[in-house]
């Protein structure tokens, strides 16, 4: 049920973003959040900083702090306690995160990250396995602030 809510929120957000980009209707001339457009370079700098800070909270196992970086729509659907519980019971321990690139267009930014992690294996005698993954996050501007729009995994 939670996944349906997340997908519904994501779909609604996509509709807003796509209508803003389509060049039709009032959203072509008025920004949805009524905030001034930042320069692309400034937006990329801010988003890189926020993405890095959010991952530092995940690494420190303080998901309640990381929750504050999630989009307002996601936070309406998923309560803070539920998010904290979901993150803390995962068999993964994130050990490092690096922003490798950010590209922004208007109110949407894409962040590229390299994430180091250790995964507890459920097989007896295997223990933990360390690895690195490359991830992509989507961030949106809302009310003058940048927020992560979580993927279906929700971290």
Buried (B, 14 or more C-beta within 10 A) or exposed (E): EEEEBBEEBBEEBEEBBEBBBEEEEEBEEEEBBEEEEBEBEEBBBBBBEBBBBBBBBBBEEBBEBBBEBBBEBBBEBBEEEEBBEBBEEBEBBBEEBEBEEBEBEBBBBBBBBEBBBBBEEEEEEEEEEEEEEEBEBBBBBBEEBBBBBBEEEBB
